[in-house]
């Protein structure tokens, strides 16, 4: 039996790996950043809910106390606009707390997101969370 040389296939696996590796890394980094983004969005919304709950339960709450409560749950969040507490509101009136936060990518996915127009400056996103409470009496 004669041995056949397979010199034509040398390096094919390395070349295929080199072509597929960037796409695989982009997918893995995208999954990581997407998970972080969802986690921060849920935390931001929970912080806004806590702020609206404080405004409903403690009718004399100041805006600074409400923002402190939001930041206790969601660090680096900012409350947008003044919050009306239930001090002079009628029963059934709603108190809305809106909080924002900038999400920064930890992986290079943000560069690609900015390239395709999916992000803001530098590929960062501004996330918004909202909490609504109803005044009792």
C-alpha positions as CSV (number, residue, x, y, z in Angstrom):
1,X,0.0,0.0,0.0
2,X,1.1,3.4,-0.8
3,X,0.8,6.3,1.6
4,X,-0.9,9.4,0.4
5,X,0.3,12.8,1.5
6,X,-2.3,15.3,2.7
7,X,-0.3,18.4,2.3
8,X,-3.2,20.3,0.7
9,X,-5.2,20.2,4.0
10,X,-2.4,21.4,6.2
11,X,-3.5,24.5,8.2
12,X,-7.1,24.3,7.2
13,X,-8.3,23.9,10.8
14,X,-6.2,26.8,11.9
15,X,-7.5,29.0,9.1
16,X,-11.1,28.1,9.9
17,X,-10.5,28.7,13.6
18,X,-9.0,32.1,12.8
19,X,-12.2,33.0,10.8
20,X,-14.7,31.8,13.4
21,X,-12.9,33.0,16.6
22,X,-13.8,36.7,16.3
23,X,-17.5,35.9,15.8
24,X,-17.4,33.5,18.7
25,X,-15.8,36.0,21.0
26,X,-18.3,38.7,19.9
27,X,-21.1,36.3,20.7
28,X,-19.7,35.5,24.2
29,X,-19.0,39.1,25.0
30,X,-22.5,40.1,23.8
31,X,-24.1,37.5,26.1
32,X,-22.0,38.8,29.1
33,X,-22.9,42.5,28.5
34,X,-26.5,41.8,27.7
35,X,-26.8,39.9,31.0
36,X,-25.2,42.8,32.9
37,X,-27.5,45.3,31.1
38,X,-30.7,43.4,32.1
39,X,-29.5,43.1,35.7
40,X,-28.8,46.9,35.9
41,X,-32.2,47.6,34.3
42,X,-34.0,45.5,36.8
43,X,-32.0,47.1,39.7
44,X,-32.8,50.6,38.3
45,X,-36.5,49.9,38.1
46,X,-36.5,48.4,41.6
47,X,-34.8,51.6,42.9
48,X,-37.5,53.8,41.3
49,X,-40.2,51.6,42.8
50,X,-38.6,52.0,46.2
51,X,-38.5,55.8,45.7
52,X,-42.1,55.9,44.8
53,X,-43.0,53.7,47.8
54,X,-41.1,56.1,50.1
55,X,-43.1,59.1,48.6
56,X,-46.4,57.2,49.3
57,X,-45.6,55.8,52.7
58,X,-43.9,58.9,54.2
59,X,-46.0,61.8,52.8
60,X,-43.5,64.5,53.8
61,X,-40.6,62.9,51.9
62,X,-38.2,65.3,50.3
63,X,-36.8,64.9,46.8
64,X,-33.3,64.3,48.3
65,X,-34.6,61.6,50.6
66,X,-36.3,59.9,47.7
67,X,-33.2,60.1,45.6
68,X,-31.2,58.7,48.5
69,X,-33.5,55.7,48.6
70,X,-33.2,55.2,44.8
71,X,-29.4,55.3,45.1
72,X,-29.5,52.9,48.0
73,X,-30.9,50.3,45.7
74,X,-29.5,51.4,42.4
75,X,-26.1,53.1,42.8
76,X,-25.2,55.9,40.4
77,X,-28.9,56.4,39.5
78,X,-30.3,59.9,39.2
79,X,-33.9,60.9,39.8
80,X,-35.4,62.9,37.0
81,X,-37.5,65.9,37.9
82,X,-39.2,66.7,41.1
83,X,-41.3,64.1,42.9
84,X,-44.7,65.1,44.3
85,X,-45.3,63.4,47.6
86,X,-48.7,62.5,49.0
87,X,-48.7,65.3,51.6
88,X,-51.3,67.5,49.8
89,X,-52.5,65.0,47.2
90,X,-56.0,63.5,47.1
91,X,-56.5,59.8,47.7
92,X,-55.9,57.9,44.5
93,X,-53.4,60.4,43.1
94,X,-50.3,58.8,41.6
95,X,-46.7,59.5,42.5
96,X,-44.2,58.7,39.7
97,X,-40.4,58.4,40.3
98,X,-38.3,58.2,37.2
99,X,-34.6,57.3,37.5
100,X,-31.9,57.2,34.9
101,X,-28.5,55.6,34.7
102,X,-25.8,55.2,32.1
103,X,-24.8,51.7,31.2
104,X,-21.2,51.2,30.3
105,X,-20.1,48.1,28.4
106,X,-17.4,46.0,30.1
107,X,-16.4,44.3,26.8
108,X,-15.7,45.6,23.3
109,X,-19.3,45.0,22.3
110,X,-20.1,48.7,22.9
111,X,-17.8,49.7,20.1
112,X,-19.8,47.5,17.7
113,X,-23.1,48.7,19.1
114,X,-22.0,52.4,18.5
115,X,-20.8,51.4,15.0
116,X,-24.3,50.1,14.1
117,X,-26.1,53.0,15.8
118,X,-27.4,51.0,18.7
119,X,-25.8,53.0,21.5
120,X,-25.1,56.6,22.5
121,X,-21.7,58.2,22.9
122,X,-19.1,55.5,23.0
123,X,-21.7,52.9,22.7
124,X,-23.1,53.6,26.2
125,X,-26.8,53.4,26.9
126,X,-29.0,55.6,29.1
127,X,-31.4,53.4,30.9
128,X,-34.7,54.6,32.5
129,X,-36.6,53.0,35.3
130,X,-40.0,54.1,36.6
131,X,-41.9,53.5,39.8
132,X,-45.5,54.5,40.4
133,X,-47.3,54.6,43.7
134,X,-50.8,55.5,44.6
135,X,-51.6,57.9,47.5
136,X,-53.9,56.4,50.1
137,X,-55.7,59.1,51.9
